[in-house]
Amino acid sequence: MYRSVVRGVGSYLPEKIMTNDDLSQIVDTSDEWIRKRTGIERRHIAADDEFTNDLAVAAAERALAAADMSAADIDLVILATTTPDNTFPATAAKVQARLGVTKGPAFDVQAVCSGFIFAMTQADNMLRLGQAKRALVIGAEIYSRILDWEDRSTCVLFGDGSGAIVLEAVDSEGANNERGVLTTILGTDGANYDKLYVDGGVATSGNAGCVRMAGQDVFRQAVARMSESVEEALEKAELTKDDLDWLVPHQANIRIIEQVGKKLGVSRDKVMITVQEHANTSAATVPLAMTHGVKHGHFKEGDVIALTAMGGGFTWGAIVLRW
Ligand code: ACO
């Protein structure tokens, strides 16, 4: 059988930085309120001529370089995004062409903030089935284009950015002490469709719309779904919370992250936290946080790492892997 191993990670944040103080010039808010309620200090904003494919390509090139691979090695590209360049074709198609990948499929996955977990699960499934050998899995978002910049309850929470990983299929006996993705868990509860959504779209309004959210419902569900899915993924891998070396959660809000860590009994120094740097970049936060972990030498070979996210839909998921 095959198992997927992470060979390289990379991320990209646009040059322009918007601080909380900058935001307080636009809406009635303050650095103190944003830090206290969310942990966010700044976010990056894409330039007018930057598009989601640009962000995706930048992160993918860095992940390929880190993996010591080239486009010729890749035969699958999956891009998680809620903010595609165009309604169609998939932004992944442009990314594939720009990178020079010529083998296998390229497609987008839309699961909002859980998008990277959905995309990585899809890639893992295809690698395990032998349908591809090496996959680029990317999360890239330009949320600044779907925010209502007059709504202080949402516009302070998000930012633009991207992250990518290279996954490679390797032979495996299927034991949980071998490197690679051990288990994946995905879920959706469409009954919560209107708790976190965009008030536009191709079929409804003809424009992209803006993010709308029932903040406290999202908060509660995020804590429950992320902690439960990590527990489920660990159990499926025949591991326990005590085996967990690192938790890499979706970076939406420091208070959500802390509560997930607490529920799982993971000490704060074992939780990857980058939300202060880039705010919520939706499908890009998990690979951004993974890249931070690698860059700072946190992950050691053999570590058990749990990735988890929750987002609009509601969608959620967790991936347990051995580094
Ligand atoms: N600046 C100043 N005041 C604000 C701001 C702001 N940016 N936003 C809201 N307020 C005010 C409200 O108007 C309200 O004022 P009032 O008491 O006079 O009515 C007060 O602050 C409290 O508002 P609440 O909504 O009750 O604040 P809460 O403590 O719930 O925090 C927050 C709001 C930060 C949005 C929180 O609910 C949250 O983090 N929810 C999760 C949302 C999230 O992360 N979404 C991202 C997408 S989903 C995901 O990624 C998991």
Boltz pocket constraint, residues with backbone or C-beta under 6 A from the ligand:
constraints:
  - pocket:
      binder: B
      contacts: [[A, 28], [A, 29], [A, 30], [A, 33], [A, 34], [A, 37], [A, 38], [A, 113], [A, 152], [A, 153], [A, 154], [A, 156], [A, 157], [A, 196], [A, 213], [A, 214], [A, 215], [A, 216], [A, 218], [A, 219], [A, 222], [A, 250], [A, 251], [A, 252], [A, 253], [A, 280], [A, 310], [A, 311], [A, 312]]
      max_distance: 6.0
